[in-house]
Amino acid sequence: MRVLLILVCLVLSSSAFAECGTNLRGGTACSNGQTAGGYNPNTGNAWKAQKNQAGVTTTQTSKGGEAKTMNGRGVYKSPGGVTCYKGANSHGCN
């Protein structure tokens, strides 16, 4: 009985710190302000994002991509090794 009570408390407390929702395309996203995650059933791609103390958000996908963004600017590294950037006045890939 004690184990069941502990499991119920863990389930309720973990859901209290994250809000989840489904968007119009069927994707699910959860966030607690510092970390977020989601899943797109149309592509089968899952992602997670974390914001550090400097305000830089690092997003990783289940397919191996990684993006670092802040204030509308960012750098994306694809699983195949292509790096793309977006700045205030320019964007591109190499």
C-alpha positions in Angstrom: 0.0 0.0 0.0 2.8 2.4 0.8 4.5 1.8 -2.6 1.2 2.5 -4.4 0.8 5.8 -2.4 4.4 6.8 -3.3 3.8 6.0 -7.0 0.6 8.1 -7.0 2.4 11.0 -5.4 5.2 10.9 -8.0 2.7 10.8 -10.9 0.7 13.7 -9.6 3.8 15.8 -8.6 5.5 15.4 -12.0 2.4 16.4 -13.9 2.0 19.5 -11.7 5.2 21.1 -13.0 4.6 20.6 -16.8 1.8 21.7 -19.0 1.1 19.6 -22.1 -1.1 20.3 -25.1 -1.8 19.1 -28.6 -1.5 21.5 -31.6 -3.7 21.6 -34.7 -1.4 19.2 -36.6 -1.6 16.5 -33.9 1.8 17.3 -32.3 2.2 17.1 -28.5 4.3 19.7 -26.6 5.0 20.0 -22.8 6.8 22.7 -21.0 7.6 23.9 -17.5 9.3 27.2 -18.5 12.9 26.0 -18.5 12.6 22.7 -20.4 10.2 21.6 -23.1 9.6 18.6 -25.2 7.3 17.3 -27.9 6.5 14.8 -30.5 5.2 15.1 -34.1 3.2 12.0 -35.0 3.2 13.0 -38.7 7.0 12.8 -39.0 7.8 10.6 -36.1 10.2 13.2 -34.7 10.6 14.0 -31.0 12.4 17.0 -29.6 13.5 18.4 -26.3 14.6 21.9 -25.5 16.4 23.5 -22.5 17.1 27.1 -21.8 20.4 27.9 -20.0 21.1 30.8 -17.6 22.3 33.1 -20.4 19.0 32.6 -22.3 20.2 30.4 -25.0 17.8 27.6 -25.9 19.3 24.3 -27.1 16.9 22.0 -29.0 17.8 18.4 -29.8 15.7 16.1 -32.1 15.4 12.4 -32.0 16.8 12.3 -35.5 20.1 13.9 -34.4 19.6 17.6 -35.2 20.6 20.3 -32.8 19.7 24.0 -32.7 20.9 26.8 -30.5 18.7 29.9 -30.5 18.4 33.3 -28.7 16.4 36.4 -29.6 15.4 35.1 -33.1 19.0 34.2 -34.1 20.4 30.8 -34.1 22.6 28.0 -35.5 21.4 24.6 -36.6 23.5 21.5 -37.1 21.9 18.7 -39.0 22.6 15.0 -38.5 24.4 15.0 -41.9 26.9 17.6 -40.8 25.3 20.7 -42.5 25.4 23.9 -40.4 22.9 26.7 -41.0 22.6 30.0 -39.3 20.2 32.9 -39.1 21.3 36.3 -37.9 19.7 39.7 -37.7 20.4 40.5 -41.4 21.6 37.3 -43.0 21.1 33.6 -43.1 22.6 30.6 -44.9 24.1 27.1 -44.8 27.5 25.7 -45.5 
